């Protein structure tokens, strides 16, 4: 008979200690892997969102001003809409302009973020119908060959030939199904006595095939969505608003702020001399000299990320305060095709 001997208490404790050490090491490795996975996932989402936002802004801004005929001198454009207020054309005759949002009622972006306004024609080829004459001295209506979505009541249209142009405000509701829609420009919102480079609007005369074009006006800005993140903070996003349709669309979320620089060249030149803020361009009245746009976007991930509380970033020349959420800055420069010859 052989005596069987069990495990002693000391051996059991040593085994338990070894087991705990192994379990602790495995747990630590798992937690480290989990943190790394979360950080990589957040970084991947930031990179995807950042690249998409920059590509979208570049694609949207490159053709700004196309089809507007922005090279036409101001004195050849008769501003009739808004009782002859020249400001009605000032914005349309520059394909791009912007401003820093201040929270004012007419500002769409969050306070301290930049807004970008882009203008172009509506790409709808409409003309005065054959035999139609725009002669304000004798009529207040014109018939056009094609209805365009931009031809709505109270919207602006430009009637132009190779020598002159007039900016009118539509005062009726054109019939989109009519073969030759009628556009009315009643005197209530149009100044028939507007002076236009040495001639009066009432003396002007257009005949077919004078072009009738509407405008596409889009505003790009950063605003809060109706959602909150994992930590309860409001989720911000890049939005675009179509002023013609009166609708706003969320482009990509996670965009915390946007800065836009305007590359300004000497008059008649293409080489960018310096980058200015919207306020500086406005003060110097140099929107017509803008050739490029520089975009700087600050993106933030949803939820806390281990290690992000020590993250150091610079945005718009200033340090970004760390709050445990992972952030990344993305930049690009876009040339305006219609402004570079």
C-alpha positions in Angstrom: 0.0 0.0 0.0 1.3 3.4 -1.0 0.2 6.4 1.0 -1.3 9.2 -1.2 -0.4 12.7 -0.3 -2.6 15.7 -1.2 -1.5 19.3 -2.1 -0.4 21.3 0.9 -1.9 24.7 1.7 1.3 26.4 0.8 1.4 24.7 -2.7 -2.3 25.6 -3.2 -1.6 29.3 -2.4 1.4 29.3 -4.7 -0.7 27.8 -7.5 -3.4 30.4 -6.9 -0.9 33.2 -6.9 0.6 32.0 -10.2 -2.9 31.7 -11.7 -3.8 35.2 -10.6 -0.6 36.6 -12.1 -1.3 34.8 -15.4 -5.0 36.0 -15.3 -3.8 39.6 -14.5 -1.4 39.6 -17.4 -4.0 38.3 -19.8 -6.5 40.8 -18.6 -4.0 43.6 -18.9 -3.1 42.5 -22.4 -6.8 42.3 -23.3 -7.6 45.8 -21.9 -4.6 47.2 -23.7 -5.7 45.6 -26.9 -9.2 47.0 -26.3 -8.0 50.5 -25.7 -5.8 50.3 -28.8 -8.7 48.9 -30.9 -10.9 51.8 -29.7 -8.3 54.4 -30.5 -7.6 52.9 -33.9 -11.4 52.7 -34.6 -11.9 56.3 -33.6 -8.9 57.4 -35.6 -10.1 55.5 -38.6 -13.5 57.1 -38.4 -11.9 60.5 -38.0 -9.7 60.0 -41.1 -12.6 58.7 -43.2 -14.8 61.7 -42.1 -12.0 64.2 -42.6 -11.1 62.9 -46.1 -14.7 62.8 -47.2 -15.4 66.4 -45.8 -12.4 67.8 -47.6 -13.2 66.0 -50.9 -16.8 67.2 -50.7 -15.8 70.8 -50.1 -13.2 70.7 -52.9 -15.7 69.3 -55.3 -18.4 71.8 -54.4 -16.1 74.9 -54.4 -14.0 74.4 -57.6 -16.8 75.3 -60.0 -18.0 78.4 -58.0 -19.2 81.1 -60.3 -19.4 78.9 -63.4 -21.9 80.4 -65.8 -22.5 83.6 -64.0 -20.6 85.8 -66.5 -18.8 87.3 -63.5 -16.3 89.0 -65.8 -19.0 91.5 -67.0 -18.2 95.0 -65.7 -20.5 96.3 -63.0 -21.6 99.2 -65.1 -23.0 96.9 -67.7 -25.3 95.2 -65.2 -28.6 96.9 -64.4 -29.7 96.0 -60.8 -33.4 96.4 -60.8 -34.4 93.9 -58.1 -34.8 95.1 -54.5 -35.8 98.6 -55.7 -32.5 99.0 -57.4 -30.3 98.2 -54.4 -26.8 97.4 -55.8 -26.3 95.0 -52.9 -28.7 92.6 -54.7 -26.1 92.0 -57.3 -23.0 92.5 -55.2 -23.2 89.0 -53.7 -24.1 87.3 -57.0 -21.3 89.0 -58.9 -18.7 87.3 -56.7 -18.8 83.5 -56.9 -17.4 83.1 -53.4 -17.6 85.0 -50.2 -17.8 84.1 -46.5 -17.9 85.4 -43.0 -17.2 84.4 -39.4 -20.5 83.4 -37.7 -21.3 85.4 -34.6 -24.6 83.8 -33.6 -26.6 86.5 -35.3 -30.1 85.6 -36.4 -29.1 85.5 -40.1 -26.0 83.4 -39.4 -26.3 79.7 -39.9 -23.0 78.5 -38.4 -22.1 78.2 -34.7 -20.6 81.2 -33.1 -16.9 81.4 -34.0 -17.0 79.0 -37.0 -16.7 80.1 -40.6 -19.5 80.1 -43.2 -18.8 79.7 -47.0 -21.2 81.0 -49.6 -20.8 79.8 -53.2 -22.7 81.1 -56.2 -23.0 79.8 -59.7 -25.7 79.7 -62.4 -28.4 77.1 -62.1 -27.0 75.3 -65.3 -30.5 75.5 -66.8 -30.3 76.8 -70.4 -33.3 79.1 -70.7 -33.7 82.0 -73.2 -36.3 84.5 -74.2 -38.7 82.8 -76.5 -38.5 83.5 -80.2 -39.9 86.9 -80.9 -40.0 87.8 -77.3 -38.9 91.2 -76.3 -37.9 92.5 -72.8 -38.8 96.2 -73.0 -39.8 97.4 -69.5 -41.3 100.5 -71.0 -44.0 98.4 -72.6 -44.3 95.2 -70.7 -43.7 93.7 -67.2 -43.6 90.0 -68.3 -41.3 87.9 -70.3 -41.8 84.4 -71.7 -38.9 81.9 -71.5 -38.1 78.7 -73.4 -37.6 76.5 -70.3 -38.7 76.5 -66.7 -35.8 76.2 -64.2 -36.2 75.2 -60.6 -34.6 78.5 -59.6 -37.5 80.4 -61.2 -39.6 80.9 -58.2 -41.6 83.8 -56.8 -39.3 86.4 -55.2 -36.2 84.8 -56.6 -33.7 86.6 -58.8 -33.0 86.0 -62.5 -30.4 87.6 -64.8 -31.4 88.5 -68.4 -28.2 89.0 -70.5 -26.8 89.3 -73.9 -23.2 90.0 -75.0 -23.5 93.7 -74.2 -25.7 94.2 -71.1 -27.6 92.4 -68.3 -30.4 93.2 -65.9 -31.1 91.6 -62.5 -34.8 91.1 -62.0 -37.0 89.7 -59.2 -39.8 87.3 -60.2 -43.1 88.5 -58.7 -45.4 85.7 -59.9 -45.4 81.9 -59.5 -44.2 80.6 -62.9 -46.0 77.5 -64.1 -43.4 74.7 -64.3 -45.5 72.7 -66.7 -46.0 75.5 -69.2 -44.2 75.1 -72.5 -43.1 78.7 -72.3 -43.4 79.9 -68.7 -44.1 83.6 -68.0 -42.0 85.5 -65.6 -43.5 88.7 -64.2 -41.3 91.5 -62.7 -43.8 93.9 -61.2 -42.7 97.3 -60.0 -43.4 96.4 -56.4 -40.0 94.8 -56.0 -38.3 96.1 -59.2 -37.2 99.7 -59.8 -38.1 100.7 -63.4 -36.1 103.9 -63.0 -32.8 102.3 -62.1 -29.8 103.9 -63.7 -27.6 101.4 -65.5 -24.3 102.6 -66.8 -25.7 105.7 -68.5 -29.1 104.2 -69.5 -32.3 103.6 -67.7 -34.0 100.3 -67.2 -37.1 101.5 -69.0 -35.0 102.3 -72.1 -33.4 98.8 -72.2 -34.4 96.2 -74.8 -33.6 92.5 -75.0 -34.6 90.2 -77.8 -34.2 86.5 -78.3 -31.9 84.7 -77.9 -31.0 86.6 -74.8 -30.2 84.2 -72.0 -32.3 84.0 -68.8 -30.5 82.4 -65.9 -31.3 81.7 -62.3 -28.8 81.2 -59.5 -27.6 78.4 -57.4 -26.6 79.6 -53.9 -25.2 77.2 -51.3 -24.0 77.9 -47.8 -21.6 75.6 -46.0 -21.4 75.8 -42.2 -20.9 73.9 -38.9 -23.9 73.5 -36.6 -25.3 71.3 -33.9 -27.3 68.3 -35.0 -30.3 67.2 -32.9 -28.2 64.3 -31.4 -25.9 64.0 -28.4 -22.8 61.9 -28.1 -21.9 59.2 -25.6 -20.8 61.8 -23.0 -23.9 64.0 -23.5 -22.2 66.6 -25.6 -24.1 67.9 -28.7 -22.8 66.4 -31.9 -21.8 68.9 -34.5 -21.7 68.4 -38.2 -20.9 70.1 -41.5 -24.1 71.2 -43.2 -25.0 72.6 -46.7 -28.0 74.8 -47.3 -29.5 75.3 -50.7 -31.0 78.8 -50.7 -33.0 78.2 -53.8 -34.8 75.1 -52.4 -34.7 76.4 -48.9 -33.4 73.1 -47.5 -30.4 72.2 -45.3 -28.6 68.8 -45.4 -26.2 67.2 -43.0 -23.0 66.3 -44.9 -20.8 64.6 -42.3 -20.9 64.6 -38.5 -18.0 65.0 -36.1 -16.9 68.4 -37.6 -16.4 70.6 -34.6 -15.2 73.7 -36.4 -14.2 75.1 -39.8 -11.7 77.8 -40.8 -11.5 79.2 -44.4 -8.6 81.2 -45.8 -9.0 83.1 -49.1 -6.1 83.1 -51.4 -5.9 86.6 -52.9 -4.0 87.6 -56.0 -3.1 91.0 -57.5 -5.9 92.3 -59.8 -5.8 90.5 -63.1 -3.2 87.9 -61.9 -3.5 84.3 -60.9 -0.6 83.8 -58.5 -1.9 84.0 -54.9 -0.2 86.8 -53.0 -1.5 86.1 -49.5 -4.2 84.3 -47.6 -6.8 86.5 -45.8 -9.7 85.9 -43.5 -13.2 86.7 -44.7 -13.2 89.9 -42.6 -10.0 91.1 -44.2 -11.2 90.4 -47.7 -14.4 92.2 -47.0 -12.6 95.2 -45.5 -10.2 95.4 -48.5 -13.1 94.8 -51.0 -11.1 92.1 -52.7 -13.6 89.3 -53.3 -13.0 89.6 -57.0 -9.3 88.7 -56.4 -9.9 85.5 -54.6 -8.3 82.6 -56.5 -8.0 79.8 -54.0 -9.6 78.6 -50.8 -7.8 76.9 -47.9 -9.9 74.7 -45.7 -9.0 73.7 -42.1 -11.4 71.3 -40.3 -11.3 70.2 -36.7 -12.9 66.8 -36.3 -13.7 65.1 -32.9 -14.6 61.5 -32.1 -17.6 60.5 -30.1 -16.9 59.4 -26.5 -13.8 59.3 -24.4 -10.6 57.7 -25.7 -7.8 56.7 -23.3 -4.7 58.9 -23.9 -6.7 61.7 -25.7 -6.6 63.8 -22.5 -2.9 64.4 -23.3 -3.4 65.1 -27.0 -1.8 68.3 -28.2 -3.3 69.9 -31.3 -3.2 73.3 -33.0 -6.2 74.6 -34.9 -6.3 78.1 -36.6 -3.0 78.9 -34.9 -4.2 78.2 -31.3 -3.9 75.1 -29.0 -7.0 72.9 -28.8 -8.1 72.2 -25.2 -8.1 68.4 -24.5 -11.2 66.9 -22.9 -10.6 63.1 -23.4 -12.1 63.0 -26.9 -9.8 62.2 -29.8 -9.4 65.0 -32.3 -7.7 65.5 -35.6 -7.1 68.5 -38.0 -7.4 68.2 -41.7 -6.4 70.8 -44.3 -6.5 71.3 -48.1 -6.3 74.1 -50.7 -8.7 74.3 -53.6 -8.3 76.5 -56.8 -11.4 78.1 -58.1 -11.6 77.1 -61.8 -13.7 80.1 -62.8 -11.2 82.5 -61.2 -8.0 81.1 -62.6 -7.4 81.8 -66.3 
